[in-house]
């Protein structure tokens, strides 16, 4: 077998397979193209996505067609019934064993039966896929594939939620992730990756917008802002919700801080 073909097969086996039609993978590194407007019963246009910060690591992602997905769902969804939820297992604040049975899609970032979780699904007009990472497990051990970076593709945007990231990302991880325009990043600096190392992750991913989460209080958040301030322009919001579009992404990378913790 030729070496190049063998290397490709190893890459596909090592991580969950990602379909090639992903815009975020197919055009990684390029400026996203605008999507044509389409009618929607909500107040978003065909080019807009609403992100609402519920708290800790939980966000509501709402698409132009009104599809709503809640991240790191631990039973709280901001008072809505989402179409889907994602979860991670590091702590009970990131998952629940008893999700609302009315939720149609429950996507766990780990595989309870062992091995790597593998998700690549179309939910309304949002495509959801994951790339697994490892968790620390004491005494320098690791839980392989214990965490997932979830990626949401809709309206020409590639949105990533890093979950409970515990280590730097390698070339294989980055290849599977592809382009990320907006990233939710844990910034506590202790339970997850240290703040300097998290900045290194962001410098590698090169998102246009970074949204800090998992910061517990203002002192930790302010330390992270100081750590990344030279790389990202700061915008502090007064509301817990805002709207993004591919056309409105900033030319200069921006750190957008929601109220809450």
N, C-alpha and C positions, 0 to 999 in steps of 0.2 A: 504493500500500500504506500502511495506517495506520502512524504512527510507532511505536506500542507493539508492534504485530505485527512490524515490521521489527526492532526492538531484540531481541525474543525470538528471532527467527531468527538474528541475529548471535551471540547468546550460545550457542545450541545448536551453531553451526558452529565457534565459536572453541575449544571444549574438547570432550573425549569426552562423548557423551550419557549421562546418568544416568537410569535408569528411575524413574518416579514412585512406584513402590511402596516405595521406600526409607524405612524408619521414621526413619532419621537425618536425611533431608531433609524428610520430610512433617511431622515434629513437632519441628523444630529449635527450641531454646530452651525446650522443655517438659521437665518431669521425666519420665524414662522410666517406662512402665507395666511392672508385673511380668508375666512370662511364666508360663503354667501349667506346673506340674511335669510331667515325663515320665520314663519309665523309661530308664536308661542303664546300660550294662555297666561303665562306669568309676565312680569314686567321686564324680563331680560330680552335682548335682541339675539339674533343668531350668532353674534360675535362675542357675547358676554358670558362670564361665569361669576357667580357670587360666592364668596368665601366668608363664612361666619365663624368666629372663635367662640366655642362653647366654654372652654377652659382646659387647663393642663395640656393634654395632647389631642384634644377632641375638637374637630372642625366639622362644619357642614359645607360640603361642596355642592353647589346647585348649578345645573346646566341650563342652556337656553331653552330646552324643551321641558324643564321643570324636574328632571331627575335629581334626586337628592341622596347623597352618600355621606355617612358620618364616619370619621376616622377614629381609631383607637377607642372604640365604643365599650364603655363599662357599665352601660345601663342608662346613661344620660344622653339625650339626643337633642337638647335645646327645645323641647316641647313639640317636636314634630315626629311623624312616623316616616322614617327614611325608607327609600327603596332598597338600600343596601348599607351594610356596616363592614368596616374592617377592624381587626383586633390584633394586638400583640400580647405576648404572655409574660413579659418581664416582671410586672407587678399587677395587682388586682385593679389598679386605676387605669389599665389599658385593655381590659377584657372583662367579659362576664360569661359564666357557664349557663346563664339563663336569659338569653336575649329574648326580646319580645317576639313571640311566635308569629306575629303579623309581618315581621320583616322578611321579605322574600329572599334576600341574599345575605348570608352571613359568611364573611371571608376571613378565616383565621390565618395569621401570619406565620404559624407553625403547623406542623402536621402531628396531631395527637397520636397517630399510629407509627410515627417515626419517619425519618427521611425529610426531604424538603417539601414545604408547601408549594403548590404550583397553581397560580390563578392567572387566567387570561380570558376575560369574559366581557361581553357587551351588555351593559345594563342601561336601557334607554339609549340616550345619545352620549353615554360615557363608556369608554373602554377602561377596564381596570386590570392591571397586571402587577406582579410582584417580583422582587429580586431579594432572595434571602441573604441574611448576614448572620454572624454568630453572636451569642451572648456570653459574657463572662460568667463563670460558675464557681468562683472561689478557688483559692490556692492556685491561681493562674490557669485554671481549667477553662474549658469552653463548652457551651451547648451549641453544637453545630446546627446551623440553619434555624436557630431559635427565634430570630427576629425577621421581619420583612420590611423592606422599603416598598411601599405601595405607590404606584404611578397611575395617574388619572389623566386620560387623554380626551379632550372635548373642546370644541370651538377653536381648533387650531392651537390650543395650549397644552403643554406638558407639565403637569403638576405632580410634585413628589412629596411624600410624607416619609421622613426617615425613621419613624418609629422610635425604638429605644436603641439607637445605634451605639455600639460599644467599641468599634475599631475603625481604622482607616480603610478606605476602599481601594481595592486593587484594580488592575487593568481589566480583569475579567468582569468584575462588578460593574465598572464604568461602561464597558461594552454592552452589557445587558440592560443597563439603565437608559443609556442614550441621552438625548437632550432633555434638560429640565429647565423650564422657564421660571417656575415658581417652586420654592422649596420650603416646607415646614421643617424646622430643625430644632432638636432638643438642646437647650443651652445651659442646663444646670451645672455642667462641668464636673460632676462627681458620679452620680448614678449612671450617667451615660458617658460619652467620650469627653475628655477635657476640652476646655474652650479653645485653647491654642490649636489642638488637633482638629477640633470641629471647623475652625477657620481654614485649616489645610484642606479639609474635605470640600468646603465651599469653593475654595480657590481652584480645586480640581474640577468640580462639577460646572462652575461658571454660570450659575443661574442669574436671571435678570432681577428677580425679586426673592428676598429671603424673609421668612416670617418666623420669628423666634417663638418657641413653645417650651413647656416643661421647665419653667424657670422659678416656680414656687413663690418668689417675691421680688421686690424692686432691686435689692442689692445685687443678687445674682444676675438679673437682667442688665443692670447698669454695667457690671463688669464685662459682660459679653459685648455690649455696645461699645465699650472702650476698646475691647480686643479687636473688633472688626471695623471700627470707624474709618480707618484709612482706606479700606477696600469698598465700603458701602455707604452711600448717602442715606441719612436717617430721615424717616418720616414716621411721626407718631400720630396714630389715629385717636379720635375721641369716641368713635362708635365701634362696636364689636363686629361689624359687617362692612364689606366693601366689594366693589365690582372690578373685575379685570377683563381685558381683552387682548388679543394678540397685537392689535394696533396701538394699544395704550401702554405696552410694556416700556419701561424707561430705557433710554439710551445708556445711562450710567447705572450700574448695579445699585439696587436700593434695598435697605433694611426697613421693612414696614412692621411697626410694633402696634399690636392691638392692646386695648385695655384689658386687664384681667391677669390671671396667672395660671 
